[in-house]
Amino acid sequence: MNLGKIRKHYENCQRHWNTTWLPSKEIIKNKKCLDVGIWKGILNAKAMKEFNCITTHGVEPDQEHRLDCKRFNPHTEVYESINDLPSDLHVDIIFLHAVICLMGNSWESELDELFRKVKANTLHIRHKDHDGDEIVTGEGRDNNNYNITNYKQSPSPKKLIDFLQERKYKLLSQHNGILILEYEKYTDR
């Protein structure tokens, strides 16, 4: 990837840095993380530099994005799907930024599989209500693992929070589509 493309991609994701990562600086500082939907890993590399937030593992279905991610984050193990993650993985935080809406009808089973394989004290989620007929757009999203074309099966934030609370995650904060949840009995994990 040439410098021009890197700059373009960084400019495209700068908004997410400002609205998702930067406000959570104190939560992610000096933590080890798993990022489901890591994309190219540009913001993960920046978080490592700025906050010493180390993304040890990532999930990204698009092969080109996985290769780019390894260039930005050579220390990160990147997998094609949640199913490919190693069992009994322990991290401080799981990032789920704008990916639950891409799981279609499988969002509950995918999250259950994620929690079966990965133990984490904190969930950091970017999720919003979608118009059910809204067409899935964005680079690589047309190649997602679930072949969705719209967001009809995407859970509402309330439904998502209820689902996570049933799995012992309690909501710590919710602001502008950012949900931060903490596992109630972390020592049990």
Salt bridges, closest charged atoms under 4 A:
ASP62 OD1 - HIS65 ND1 3.82
GLU64 OE2 - LYS40 NZ 3.89
ASP68 OD2 - LYS40 NZ 2.46
ASP68 OD1 - ARG71 NH1 2.52
ASP88 OD1 - HIS90 NE2 3.18
ASP112 OD1 - ARG167 NE 2.62
GLU113 OE2 - ARG116 NH2 2.86
GLU113 OE2 - LYS117 NZ 3.90
ASP133 OD1 - LYS152 NZ 3.02
GLU134 OE1 - HIS130 ND1 3.17
ASP162 OD2 - LYS158 NZ 2.78
GLU166 OE1 - ARG167 NH1 3.24
